[in-house]
Amino acid sequence: MTQRPWFPSCLAYLAAFAPALGAQQQGGPVAGPSFAVSFPRERSARPLDGRLLLLISSDSTKEPRFQIADGPETQLVFGVDVDGLAPGKPAIVGSGAFGYPVTSLRDLPPGRYWVQALLNRYETFRRADGHVVKLPPDMGEGQHWERKPGNLYSTAKWVRIDPRLRIGPVPLLLDQEIPPIPPPEETKYVKHVRIQSRLLSQFWGSPVYLGAHVLLPEGFDEHPNARYPLVISHGHFPESIGGWRETAPDPNLVPDSSARFQLKGYNRIEQQYAYQLYQDWTGPGFPRVLVIEIQHPTPYYDDSYAVNSANNGPYGDALMQELIPYIEQKYRVPRRVQWSLDRLPRSDRFQGVHRGESLPRHQRVPAGQPLEADAAPGAPRLAGSGERDAGGDEPQGAGARDPRPLRRAVGHLAGGVLTGRRRRLPQADLEQAHRRD
């Protein structure tokens, strides 16, 4: 698997978020191309803060805001900060704006370009630690500025740009606003949870929400008294349960090409495997467990890494003391029975997710506790009387079994983390219960 290039990614991030020299300029003609960007009072009657982005493309097949990437296919982005920008008052984006992959508007070749502007709006957070910061709040999109609800943008248009000419700024009006994201659809098996975190809201001085996508096992509704083990997967802001499809693959799907995997027809492969998982999940003899993929974006990034930190606040506590107990109660999870998955490939980065507090590495915890008598038909039963090591060592004691069906299924949902190296994750002693659905 190819790695994402570090240096271009950093340049794109700086262009989109880092402060620029000479951010707000006013005046007449300046050297090189420049743009005067404003928003009407109908979009906001109060002044706005944020990062103002100028997006320039040579491709008019889609809006420039959807054409910025950290690879060779990217188009151009230039960014400046705006602080208290009043409605109707233009902010000038000129040669002092930092850009990617071209660092300055002065370096643009003369030509005709598809141009758009966007304001990534910031909110003022008065945090419990005494810091006052201006940052873009997550609005349910996972920190994607190009589709963040509430962000203002202009209608894309063709503009002729010639850095050699000294002309007045080109006007761009932010008269469009990205609408709220509609709630995701639910099915018999896929549910969605969103709660306001008391701990995080207190830290940030503003409402903060946590979410999760829930995959219910076959027979969940038919066995209202059954309880199920919980498998927790956390990665970078999943939009829904990954690798899951309840309808047959589309036979008319035009094959695409995956640049990441250098594979043709990757979209068809994804649909085939996603539907196969659905068939296995609902079929006889498959382990009956509950799987969740959690959403925990911060004002800095699309996920918190599920830990407490000085900059992000008590995300680890909020997940373990608020979100997970809520899901346990709502979806009938025995609180002792959980497995945690981490998409990060290095075992050094693994952060165990357990009931109560996160466990430090190599703290020994009891294993082999059976489920209660009302365990779900087909649910894996914890067996044995040994101990397991929270740092990822092999189970101790008798009664160990290798639950390969569960490992394969959960590994698929978690993006392939369970690929055979059992030391990566704390592994409970599991024994497949041969029960009928």
N, C-alpha and C positions, 0 to 999 in steps of 0.2 A: 504494500500500500504506500503510495507516495505521500510525503508530508507536505503540509501547506507551507509555502515559502514565507519565512519569517520577516525578511526585510520589506517586501511589498506590503505585507499585512500591516506592519507598523506604520508605513507611510500613509496607507489608506485610513487607518485609525486616526493619525494625526490630522489629516486633512478634514476628517469629519468631526473631530472632537477637540483637538488641541487649540489653545488660544493662539491667535495670529497677531503679528505686529501690524499696527495701523488698522485695527479691525473695523472701526466705523469711520469712514471718511466722508466728508462733504466737500462740495465745491464744484468748480467748472471742469473743463477738459483736463485730463491727466495723461501722462505718458502711457501708451499701451491701452489695450481694451479695458473697459470698466462697465459695471452694471449697477443701476440704481433699483434696489429691491424694497418694496413697501407692501403693507397689507391694509385693506380697507377697514373702516370702523365696523362694518357689518360682521367681520370675522372676530374682532375683539375691540371693545371700547377702552380697554385698559392697556398700558404698555406691556410688552412681552420681553422675556429673556430667552436666550437660547443660542444655538449654533446655526448660523445661516449658511446654507450650502448652495453653491452654484454648480450645476451639473451640465456638462457639455459633451455632446456625442456626435458621431458621424452617421449614426444608424437611427432612422426614424420609425423602425418597425415596432418599437415600444418606447414608453417614457424613459427619459434619461435616468430617473431615480431608480429604475429597476435594472440598470446596466452597470452598476458599480460593483466590482469584485476585486479579489486579491490575486487574480491571475492575468495572463496575457490578453484575455478577452475584455478586460475592463475598459470603460470609457473614462472621462475626466471629471474630477471633483475638486472644488476649491472652497475653503471654509474660512469664515470669520465669526467672532463672537459678537452678539448684540446684547446689550444690557439696558433695559428700560426703553426699548424701541417703541415709540408712540405710533398709533395708527395714522396712516397718511404720510409719515416722515420716512424718507428713503434712507436705507443703509447702503453704502457704496462698497461694492466688491471690486477691487482693482488689483494692480500688480503686486500689492503687499500681501494678498491672500495666499496662504499656503495651499499647495495643490498636490495631487497625485493622479497619475504617475508623472505628469509634468508639474514642476514645482511652482511655476509662475505663469500668469496669463501672458507675460511678455514673450514666452517661449512657444506660443501657439503658432503653427504655420498658418499663413493667410488662407481663408477658405470659408465655406458656408457650413454652419454647425446647427445642430438640433439642441436647443438650450432650454433649461428649466431651472427654477430656484425652489428651495424648500427650507422651511424653518423648523428645526428640531427643538421643540419648546422645552424649556427648563422650568423646574419648580424650586422654590426656596424651602429647604428643609432646616428646621431649627431642632437640632438633635439633642437627645438627653445628655450627651457628653459635653455639651456647651458649644459645639461647632455649628456654624451656619454655612451651609453649602448650597450651591445651585447646580442641579443635576436633572437629567431627563428621567422622569418616573416611568416605570413600566406600565403600559396600558393594556396588558393582556396579549401583547404581540411578541414578547421575548426580546426586547431591546433591538428591534429592527426599525431604524429611523425612517426608512423608505415607506413603511406601512403602519407607523405608530398612530393610533387614533388621536385626533386633535392637532396633529402637525399640519401646518399650512403649506401650500405649494402653488406654483403657477402653472398655467397651461403651456405645454411645450410649444416652441415656435422656432422657425428657421431664422438665424441671424448670421450676417456676413461679418466676419472678424478679421481685422488686419492690424497686427501689433505695431506696424510702422506708422499708422495714422494717429494723429492727436485729435480725438473727437470726444463729444460729450457722452456721458453714461447712457447705456441702453436700458430703458425702463422695463422692469418685470414686476407684475402684480401678483401677490399671493392671495388670490381670490378663491382658492379651492381648499377644502379641509377634508382630511382623511376621516371617514366615518368610523363609528364603533365596530368592533369585531363581533359578528353574530355568535351566539352560543353554539358550541359544537353539538352535532347530532349524537343522540344516544341510541343504542340498540338493546336487545335482550342481554348482550354480554358486555358491552362497553358503556360505562357510566363516567360522569365527570363531577369532580368535587372542587369547590372554591370556598375558602374561609378567610375571614379577616383575622390576622394574627395580633393578639393583644401585646405580646412581647415586642414585636417588630414595630408596631404602630407607636408604642411608647418610645422606643429608641429613636425613630425617625421623626416623631412629631406630626405624623400624617398617616392616613390609613394605608396599610401594607397587607397584601393578600398572598396566600399560598394556595396551590392547586395540585390536583392529582387526577390522572386518568386511571380508571379502575377496570380491570378485565375480570369478569365474574366466571367462575367455573361452570361447566355443564351441571345442571341439576340444582343450581342455587335457589331458584324459585320453588322447585318441587320439594325441597327439603328445608323448610323454614326453621327447623330446630338445629340444623347442622352448623358446625363451625369449621373454618378453613384456615390452614397455614397461610401466612402472608409473605409474599416475595416483593421486595422493594428495589426498584431500579431508578437510579438518578443519573442524568446526563445533562445535555444542553437543551433546555426548554423544549420538550416534546410537544407537538401540537395535538397528538392523540396517541393511542397505543400503536407503537411502531411494528411494522411487519405483520399486520393483521388485516384480513380482507374476508368479508362474509359472502361475497358473490364471486362467481367463477371469473377467471381472467377474461379480459376483453379480446376476442379473436380479431377485431379490427384495429387494435392498437398499433400505431405506426412505430416500429422499433427506433429507439434513439441510441445514442452512443455516450457511454460514461467516460468522461475525460479522466476522472479519478482512478477508475479501475481499468481503463483502456479496453473496454468491453462493449461490443455492439449488442443491441437488444436488451440492455440492462433493465429498462422499464418493464419488459415482458417477464424477465426473470423475477423481479420484485413481486409482480402480481401473482406469479405461479407459486412462489414460496409462501407468500402471505396467505393465499387461499389454502395451501396445504396445511399451514399451521391451524387455520380455522377447522379444517376437517379432522386433524389429529386431536385438537383441543376438545372438540365436541364428540369424539368417537369413544367407543367402549375401551376400558382399560387404561385410559390416560390419567395421570395424576390430577386430582382435583385440588387445586390451590387457587389463591387469589393473588393477582399480580397488579401492582400499581407502578406507574411512572409519574414522578413528582415534578411539579413546576415551582421553582423558587428563585425567580429573577430578582436582581437588585438594581438600584439606580446606576450601578457601575457596569453590570454585565448581565448575561442571560441566565446565569445560575450562580449560587453562593458557594458551591462546593460542599454544601451541607455542613458547614462548620461555623462556629462563632469566630468573629474577627473584630478588630478595633474599627475598621472602616465600614464593614457591612452591618455589624451588630450581631445579635444573638440568633442567627439563623439555625444553628444546630439545635439550640434549645427549643426554638419555635417549632421545628419539624418534629422533634421527639416528644415534646410536651403538649403540643396543640394539634398538629395535622395528623400524625399517626394515631394518637388515641381517638380522634374523631372518626377516622376510618375504621379502626378496630370496633368501635361501638356500632357504627352504621352498618357495617358489612359482616358482623359476627365473626370476628377473628379472636382466637384464644391468644391472650397477650404474651404468652410465653413462647409462641411458635412463630418465628420470623426468620427469613433469610435476607441478607442485604447484598445487592449487586452494585458494582461501581464500574462505569464505562472506562475509567482510566486504566491504561494497560500496566502501569507499574505498581507492584505490590506495596512499594514504599508509600504510595499515595492513598492506599486503601483506608477508608474511614468506616469502621463498623457501625451499622445502624441497628441498635438494639432498643428494647423497651426501657424507658427511663433515660439514663444518660448514655452518651457515646462511651464505649469502653476503650481504654488505652490498649495498645498492642501488648500481647502476651499476658494479659489478665485472663485467668482461667475461669470459665463459666460452666455450669453444669449442663450436660447434654443427656440425651436418652430419656427425656421426660415424655410419657405417653400423652396423647390427646385424651380429652374426656370421652365418656361413653357415647356422647352424641356426636362424635366425629362424623364428618361427611362421608358418604359412600364413595370409595375410591380415593380418599385423601391419604397421602403418605403418612405413616405413623412413625413417630420418633421411638427408637428402640435402643436397648442396651443400657448399661449403667455406668459408662465411663465418663470422661471429661474430654472436652475439646479445647484447643488453644485459640483464643480470639485473634492471635496474630496470624493464623492461617495454617498451623501444623495439622498433621493427620490426626484423626480421632484416636483417643486412647481407650483401651478396654475392649470388651467383647461386644459382639452383636453388630459390628459395622457392616454396612451394605453400600454398594455403589449405585446410586439412583440415576442411572444414565438417562432414562426417559425424561425425568424432571430437569436434569442438567442440560440436555439438548434443547428442550422447550424454552427454558428460562434464558439460556444463552442466546437463542434466536431473538427473543424479545429484547434482550439487553444489548443487542448489537454485536453479539459474538464474543462476549467476555469469557464465557465458560468454554474454553476450547481444549481442555485436557490437562492444564497445569493446576492441579487441585490445591496447590499451596497459595494460590492467589486469594482465595476466599475462605473464611471460616466455614467448614463443612460439617453439618450435623450428621450423626448416624441416622440414616434413613432406611426404612424397610418398606417395600411396596406391599400394601394391603390388598389381597386378592378379594375384592368385594365387587358385587354387581352394582351397576348404576341404578 
